């Protein structure tokens, strides 16, 4: 079977807009979603629940999340140990078949899941549609990859058979972020599951309803609940418990740098009752840059900068945050960018014409407002018209001094910094002067400079003459180096290898007669 990326709908067409409208508008009737803890076949609600508000109408309580505790984890571990053998002993064909069915199940619930995600996150419809397609792609791609890449290798010699094969690692704790609650959640769970591991997942607090709807699709097609557990709750409680449990073999984490580094530290400690070396996959933040060269096509530059910096309000690990522009086009680009930013339509994602929405919650809103105030004297442009209610942050452009933290810390919001460069090589030097190495863009018509960028820029994903977000499964395996992550490259050919370990059988086949018992 050939892998094909899932197509996306074009919401500039009235028929596509009206087909999802009814579902989107019907969601508030279901508020608040009550999210249970799912331990094997048992579901339960905690006494205390954590509330998540809608980002554009914070008076609406979208989700009440149950809070899993260490004893819930212990129960999942015991159930997992009983069921692991039957799951890992299933044929790869069967597990891949189930994952392909998950893709079909997701598609059958597409408008509903997408709408839940929009109400939880404030994501625009097209952004949500693209993300949903990525979730489908992950299922299909990993299902096929497991069949094609992980089959046993035989080396048969005279008198000796050697078989090299892969075995799942055991219990994988998947701790996921809120900014791609459909794609990243699906991919991070589907990968380890399809190759025969147990998954215990801890979704982000903010997007537990979206994650729960997706988990249901896995169970509904026949992936046993005993091998895929859902433990919502607070990161520093249940997330930390998963990381430190002596029987969790792999931590599959995507999130912030501080949490990721603390997980790496904790997982390196081997407790007295532990007989495994934990593996940690950490996909962390970015401080992503773009160089606009002297001869750049400025139309391409503007079209690339706007969605990269302000799409989903800059809340993407791949978002553009540092812009280095050649002195020959600096002023022209700056003026055009400021004009273009002022034309951005900001408001709730229920109006499909809006290009920028609210940030995820009040905490982010207050953090970003503080950064805006601290950098007020460096601002050169902003989108002026923004709604007064809801967690809206105006997309803003700054020219901060070289020693400003605006150049170094991940902001995770729609705030972009701009600096003049005298040469393309200076741009490359500035791009690489960062702790992060996730995405980067180059807008240039000079083949020599493009080649220099390919050779010298340190980024997991380098994009030339286009935007720097929206990696597509199989076409652009995604993930960074340096402090951006351990280089898992989600949606790429090596991803599943992270959840298996190689084993070798060697058999001496020079027989010295048969034993009577075995031939009868
Ligand atoms: P976060 O680190 O706050 O939370 C991520 C997950 O970790 C959540 O489920 C959270 O509950 C859990 N968690 C929090 N504290 C924990 C602890 N002490 N132990 C165990 N788990 C804990 O990140 P976020 O705000 O959800 O996501 C935004 C961050 O994720 C940004 O930095 C962004 O760049 C990064 N991100 C990276 C990628 C990538 O592929 N590199 C993709 C998406 C997001």
Boltz pocket constraint, residues with backbone or C-beta under 6 A from the ligand:
constraints:
  - pocket:
      binder: B
      contacts: [[A, 175], [A, 176], [A, 177], [A, 178], [A, 179], [A, 180], [A, 184], [A, 202], [A, 203], [A, 204], [A, 205], [A, 233], [A, 234], [A, 235], [A, 236], [A, 237], [A, 238], [A, 239], [A, 240], [A, 243], [A, 254], [A, 255], [A, 256], [A, 257], [A, 259], [A, 260], [A, 262], [A, 263], [A, 283], [A, 284], [A, 285], [A, 286], [A, 316], [A, 317], [A, 318], [A, 410], [A, 412], [A, 478], [A, 479], [A, 480], [A, 484], [A, 485]]
      max_distance: 6.0
